[in-house]
Amino acid sequence: MKYQNEINRRKTFAIISHPDAGKTTLTEKLLLFGGAIQVAGAVKSNKIKKGATSDFMEIERQRGISVATSVMTFEYKDLLINLLDTPGHKDFAEDTYRTLTAVDSVILVIDSVNGVEEQTRRLMEVCRMRDTPVIVFVNKMDRDGKFPFDLIDEIEKELNISLHPLTWPINMGREFKGVYNLYEKSLNLFTPSQKATDENSVAINDINDALLDQKVGAKDAAQLREDVELLDGVYGELDSEAYMKGEVAPVFFGSAVNNFGIREMLDTFVRIAPNPLCRATDVREVCPGEPKFSGFIFKIHANLDPRHRDRIAFLRVCSGRLERNKSYKHIRLDKDMKFSNPYTFLARSKEVVDDAYPGDVVGLFDTGNFKIGDTLTEGEKMMFTGMPSFSPELFREVVNKDPMKTKQLEKGLRQLTDEGVAQLFTQHGGNRKIIGCVGDLQFEVIQYRLLQEYGASVDFVPLSFYKACWITGEKKKIDEFTRFKQANIMEDKDGNLVYLAQSEWFLNTERQNNPDIEFHFTSDYKH
Ligand code: G4P
């Protein structure tokens, strides 16, 4: 019973947004609600990595971004909430995609001034691939942004999801008066810089109550009545099943920096967001209530202390209980492993734990055994799926500047790509090595770390490829194609064949010329 209670207490989610929409600010305010941090600014300083000790961190510090995906745990209304942070910088988008495989729902932050932006679109595509339930928080209502109805329209069209407003703003910018809570039928009046516990809420059971005019003025009251009538007519009750299927997203309006409109969202989140969900493996679906432990690695973080080469693998518990010092099977390596110091994260501090439950994320010390997507179980042979590599967008050939360090280079490339820092492609039947990334910054990180951690000095030669496509089909056809297109055929780390297309035109031409071959943009085509 205790075990089931532990599962029912947990909600694991991530906040996603285009950079600068307010993800860090919202994260901090949510942690304040949960009492996990006392000081405003704690998350921010995490982002800038003040006082970082290693040189590697210098890269992050200089650019003011966090390469790390950290995990924050806080309690709210007797629930244990795991918030998985995602790097905001687009060059580390793959990290974010992988983190999304480890959560059960997301909160999407939209800047009311900028609306839907490039990163928002891409991240939502990944959520849609997995039907992840989404709650939308429209931020920065204290600024003159887009009109709410226009914004709703834009989000629905651009992100291909139906929205369902649960709060509604009264004006915006300097005239922002607050939000009307459509399901609680109460008014939350805006005062800048609220504390997490501040409440300035007034029950307005009847929207025609003159109290509304008193509180927000006759003009805004009239506008709100008009809006609410329209909203009631269109939306009605929230369909929570449709939310769970990722078809409908509840929407809240507020201002993260002013700690406004967040409580409404958090209260709904704890009410409707899913507890740990079942997950697919290559053999069967695994559900959290099962007694035997299983979990998978979705993120590997290099140790930032250059004197210690070990790494931290982030494991999401999917079923059963992970116990300290108990032996588990590493399925890919067919190897038994024990963990003497698994730890969880309470805001920024780490704590060694004796056990962890479905929905939890634990950090495991790793000396090079783990790859992204690795599965641990009590013995059952299965691998969690849905951990795709996406086609990179930038390609560069690795040039070894120091032939004496070839071995170190190979090892470094293997380990860094195991961590998921970038993708490595090796020429089919040859030795050329090509690194594929999402952003320029990743190449800098790789170059820097190869030198610092492995003593290998490299240069990169830019290549003008458009996409990497995993190819499948009948062996004879594939053999023919690879012979014909030899210069463009690579192998990914697992030996799967990949075609590097020079341009969209080339890719389309090859598709037409080779109808028996399938070209896939993600490596997850097998499932
Ligand atoms: P990110 O993690 O999504 O990149 O965004 P972040 O929270 O860092 O917020 C980006 C900027 O937007 C910050 O300003 C932040 O203070 C501001 N911001 C967040 N929420 C609101 C809001 O509700 N209203 C307004 N007006 N601004 C908001 P900055 O100048 O970049 O940083 P800082 O100097 O304020 O820390």
Boltz pocket constraint, residues with backbone or C-beta under 6 A from the ligand:
constraints:
  - pocket:
      binder: B
      contacts: [[A, 17], [A, 18], [A, 19], [A, 20], [A, 21], [A, 22], [A, 23], [A, 24], [A, 25], [A, 26], [A, 44], [A, 88], [A, 139], [A, 140], [A, 141], [A, 142], [A, 143], [A, 254], [A, 255], [A, 256], [A, 257], [A, 258]]
      max_distance: 6.0
